[in-house]
Amino acid sequence: MIVTVTLNTAMDRTLLVPNFQLGQRHRASLALSSAGGKGVNVARALRHLGVPVVATGFLGGRNGAQVADLLTDEGILNDFVRIEGESRTSVALLDPISDQYTEVNEWGPEVSEAELDALREKLAYLTQGAEFVVFAGSLPRGVDPAFYGELVRDLAKQQILTVLDTEGEPLRLGVGAEPFLVSPNLREAEALVGHEFVDDDDLAHGLEEIAELGARNVLVSLETGCYALVRDDREAHRVRGIAPRLEVVSTIGAGDTLLAGFLAARIAGKDVEESVRAAVAAGAASILEPGPGRFDPRAVSRVSNLVKVERLAPVAQDA
């Protein structure tokens, strides 16, 4: 069982708008409504991959009720803490002609200390027997940036493996709590270490830098695949996964799906290289369809044969 935690869930609205231009009137060629938030996206992808998963976090108001109903309709088990505030709405405009998208995300509701305590109690119940707990997405307004780190430490005392996928100060403080896995995208990873990655060597060194901050394992997602540092059998494996060139429909949520693919492979007992291959294949398959975390599992198998996996040499300080 994997538990995903989304503290800033959203009612997502995805619109396909060919030749989108600012200041012009358009008609969408496709409109898709779905439950959203990074942890929800991970849960959806895990469900498609056949992994038992429960989604939790905060939900509030009419949007929150709709999110819960949509998750139930998708067959995704969910057990959220209900809050007084209204869950946010997010809108993504996809232009299939220019292959670009624009996102507009609301800030989301504030939560009280009593609601945070209710979440802690919910996690204590849901994580009994869980193999992984995934904390994904932004923190609600007013929540201490160290909150993820606090939860990571609490679960570590129970020998529960935690995964962290967020950004900014919550990511920095959360990594310091030594989660089992941290999964930033390229921009988030650069902000975490304080410099840009200009080439492959920089990315390889970046894995080490992030690990030195506290993360046991590191998975950095890119548009072209991922870089990973995974400790297995007391050995540190450094691997690069390269996605094939595919016709892109939407890249929204591809990183969340990539993370889900990696976790599904690890639970299935696959080795590091095959786990990276499975991760990149899932992320690549998800760009073939609109809507985060949505893909055809058969496409994952087809794409997997096209993914290249390369071992990376240890960085200089390991010599």
C-alpha positions in Angstrom: 0.0 0.0 0.0 1.1 3.5 -0.8 -0.4 6.6 0.8 -0.3 9.9 -1.1 -0.7 13.1 0.8 -1.9 16.3 -1.0 -2.4 19.3 1.3 -3.4 21.6 -1.5 -5.8 19.5 -3.6 -7.5 21.2 -6.5 -10.4 20.9 -8.9 -8.4 20.8 -12.2 -9.8 22.1 -15.5 -7.8 21.3 -18.6 -8.7 23.1 -21.9 -7.2 22.3 -25.3 -7.1 25.6 -27.2 -5.4 25.5 -30.7 -3.5 28.7 -31.6 -4.0 30.2 -28.1 -3.2 33.9 -28.1 -3.4 36.4 -25.2 -6.2 38.9 -25.5 -8.2 36.9 -28.1 -11.4 35.0 -27.8 -11.1 31.2 -28.3 -13.2 28.0 -28.2 -11.7 25.0 -26.6 -11.6 21.8 -28.7 -11.6 19.7 -25.5 -12.4 20.3 -21.9 -11.5 17.9 -19.1 -12.3 18.2 -15.4 -10.5 16.1 -12.9 -9.3 15.9 -9.3 -6.0 17.5 -9.0 -2.9 18.2 -6.9 0.5 16.5 -7.2 -0.3 13.7 -4.7 -3.6 13.1 -6.4 -1.8 12.8 -9.7 0.6 10.3 -8.2 -2.3 8.3 -6.8 -4.1 8.2 -10.2 -0.9 7.0 -11.9 -0.3 4.3 -9.3 -3.9 3.2 -9.7 -3.3 2.8 -13.5 -0.2 0.8 -12.7 -2.1 -1.6 -10.5 -0.5 -0.5 -7.2 -2.8 -0.3 -4.1 -3.0 3.3 -3.1 -5.0 5.6 -0.7 -5.1 9.4 -1.3 -5.4 11.7 1.7 -4.8 15.3 2.6 -7.2 18.3 2.9 -10.5 18.9 1.1 -13.0 21.7 1.6 -16.2 23.2 0.3 -18.0 22.3 -3.0 -14.7 21.9 -4.9 -13.5 19.4 -2.2 -16.7 17.4 -2.4 -16.4 17.2 -6.2 -12.7 16.1 -5.9 -13.7 13.2 -3.6 -16.6 12.2 -5.9 -14.3 12.2 -8.9 -11.6 10.1 -7.2 -14.3 7.6 -6.1 -15.6 7.4 -9.6 -12.0 6.6 -10.8 -11.7 3.8 -8.3 -9.1 5.6 -6.2 -9.5 5.0 -2.5 -9.5 8.3 -0.6 -9.9 9.4 3.0 -9.3 13.2 3.3 -9.5 15.6 6.2 -12.4 18.0 5.7 -11.6 21.6 6.3 -13.6 24.8 6.5 -11.9 26.6 3.6 -12.7 26.0 -0.1 -10.3 23.8 -2.0 -8.7 25.6 -4.9 -9.4 25.5 -8.7 -6.6 25.2 -11.2 -6.8 25.8 -15.0 -4.4 24.6 -17.7 -4.6 25.9 -21.3 -2.9 23.5 -23.7 -2.1 24.7 -27.2 -1.5 21.5 -29.4 -0.3 23.6 -32.3 2.6 25.4 -30.5 3.1 22.6 -28.0 2.9 25.0 -25.1 0.7 25.2 -22.0 -0.3 27.9 -19.5 -1.3 27.2 -15.9 -3.3 29.4 -13.6 -3.4 28.1 -10.0 -5.3 29.6 -7.1 -3.4 29.9 -3.8 -5.8 27.6 -2.0 -7.3 27.8 1.5 -5.7 28.4 4.8 -5.9 25.6 7.4 -6.1 25.8 11.2 -3.9 24.1 13.7 -6.8 21.9 14.7 -7.1 20.8 11.0 -3.3 20.1 11.0 -3.8 17.9 14.1 -6.6 16.1 12.4 -4.3 15.3 9.5 -1.6 13.9 11.8 -4.3 11.6 13.3 -5.4 10.6 9.9 -1.9 9.7 8.8 -1.3 7.7 12.0 -4.3 5.6 11.0 -3.8 5.3 7.3 0.0 4.6 7.4 -0.3 1.4 9.4 1.2 -1.2 7.1 2.0 1.3 4.4 5.2 0.8 2.4 5.6 4.4 1.2 4.0 7.7 2.1 4.3 10.3 -0.6 4.1 14.0 0.3 3.6 16.0 -2.9 2.8 19.5 -3.8 2.7 22.9 -2.1 1.7 23.6 1.5 -1.5 25.5 2.3 -1.2 29.2 3.2 0.1 29.9 6.7 1.5 26.4 7.3 5.0 26.3 8.7 7.5 25.4 5.9 9.0 22.8 8.2 5.7 20.9 8.3 6.7 18.2 5.7 10.0 17.7 7.6 8.1 17.2 10.8 5.9 14.5 9.2 8.9 12.8 7.6 10.6 12.5 11.0 7.5 11.3 12.7 7.0 8.5 10.2 10.7 7.6 10.2 10.3 6.7 13.9 7.7 4.1 12.7 10.1 2.7 10.1 7.9 4.0 7.3 9.6 5.1 4.1 8.7 8.7 2.9 8.9 10.4 -0.5 9.0 14.1 -0.8 8.0 16.1 -4.0 7.7 19.8 -3.3 9.7 23.0 -3.8 11.3 26.0 -2.2 11.7 26.2 1.6 9.4 23.2 2.3 11.7 21.1 0.1 14.9 22.3 1.7 13.7 21.7 5.2 12.0 18.4 4.2 15.2 17.1 2.7 17.0 17.9 5.9 14.6 15.4 7.7 16.2 12.6 5.6 13.3 11.2 3.6 13.8 7.9 1.8 13.4 9.6 -1.6 13.2 13.2 -2.9 11.8 13.8 -6.4 12.3 17.4 -7.6 12.1 18.5 -11.2 15.1 20.2 -12.8 14.1 23.7 -11.7 13.3 22.6 -8.2 16.6 20.7 -7.9 18.6 23.7 -9.1 16.9 26.0 -6.5 17.6 23.4 -3.8 21.4 23.3 -4.4 21.6 27.0 -5.4 23.0 26.8 -8.9 22.0 25.8 -12.4 22.9 22.5 -14.1 24.4 23.4 -17.5 25.4 19.9 -18.6 25.2 16.2 -17.7 28.2 16.4 -15.3 26.4 19.2 -13.4 23.3 17.0 -13.0 25.4 14.0 -11.8 27.1 16.2 -9.2 23.7 17.7 -8.3 22.4 14.2 -7.3 25.3 14.0 -4.9 24.7 17.5 -3.5 21.0 16.8 -2.9 21.9 13.5 -1.2 24.4 15.3 1.0 21.6 17.5 2.2 19.8 14.5 3.7 17.9 12.5 1.1 18.8 8.8 1.0 17.7 8.5 -2.7 17.2 11.2 -5.4 15.1 11.2 -8.5 15.4 14.4 -10.7 12.8 14.5 -13.5 13.5 16.2 -16.8 11.5 16.7 -20.0 13.9 14.2 -21.5 13.8 11.6 -18.8 15.4 11.5 -15.4 18.6 11.3 -13.3 18.6 9.0 -10.3 20.8 8.2 -7.3 19.5 5.1 -5.6 21.1 3.2 -2.8 20.5 -0.5 -3.1 22.3 -3.4 -1.4 24.6 -1.0 0.4 25.8 0.4 -3.0 25.0 3.8 -4.5 23.8 3.5 -8.1 23.8 6.5 -10.4 21.6 6.1 -13.5 20.2 8.2 -16.3 17.0 7.4 -18.1 16.4 8.9 -21.5 12.9 9.1 -22.9 12.2 8.5 -26.7 10.9 11.3 -28.8 7.1 11.2 -28.9 4.3 13.3 -30.2 3.3 15.5 -27.1 -0.3 16.1 -26.2 0.3 17.4 -22.6 3.3 17.3 -20.3 1.2 18.4 -17.2 1.7 15.9 -14.5 4.4 13.9 -16.4 6.8 14.2 -13.4 4.2 12.9 -11.0 3.6 9.9 -13.3 7.3 9.3 -13.6 7.6 9.2 -9.8 4.6 6.7 -9.6 6.3 4.5 -12.2 9.5 4.4 -10.1 7.7 3.5 -6.9 5.6 0.9 -8.6 8.7 -0.8 -10.0 10.5 -0.7 -6.6 7.5 -2.3 -4.9 7.5 -5.0 -7.6 11.1 -5.8 -6.7 12.7 -4.5 -9.9 16.4 -3.4 -9.8 17.6 0.1 -10.1 18.0 0.2 -13.9 14.6 -1.4 -14.6 13.0 0.9 -12.0 14.4 4.0 -13.8 13.2 2.5 -17.2 9.7 1.9 -15.8 9.6 5.5 -14.4 10.6 7.1 -17.7 8.3 4.9 -19.6 5.3 5.9 -17.4 6.2 9.6 -17.6 6.6 9.4 -21.4 3.3 7.5 -21.8 1.5 10.2 -19.9 2.4 12.9 -22.4 0.4 11.1 -25.0 -3.0 12.0 -23.3 -4.4 15.2 -21.8 -4.9 15.3 -18.1 -2.3 14.6 -15.3 -1.7 11.0 -14.3 -3.7 9.6 -17.2 -2.2 7.1 -19.6 -2.8 3.8 -21.2 -0.9 1.1 -19.3 -0.3 -0.7 -22.6 1.5 2.4 -23.9 3.9 2.1 -20.9 4.9 -1.4 -22.1 5.4 -0.2 -25.7 7.4 2.9 -24.6 9.5 0.9 -22.2 11.4 -0.8 -25.0 12.4 2.6 -26.4 13.8 4.0 -23.1 17.6 4.2 -22.8 19.1 3.6 -19.4 22.8 4.5 -18.8 25.0 4.0 -15.8 26.7 7.2 -14.6 30.3 7.2 -13.4 30.9 8.1 -9.7 31.6 11.8 -9.3 35.1 12.9 -8.5 34.8 13.0 -4.7 33.9 9.3 -4.7 37.2 8.4 -6.3 
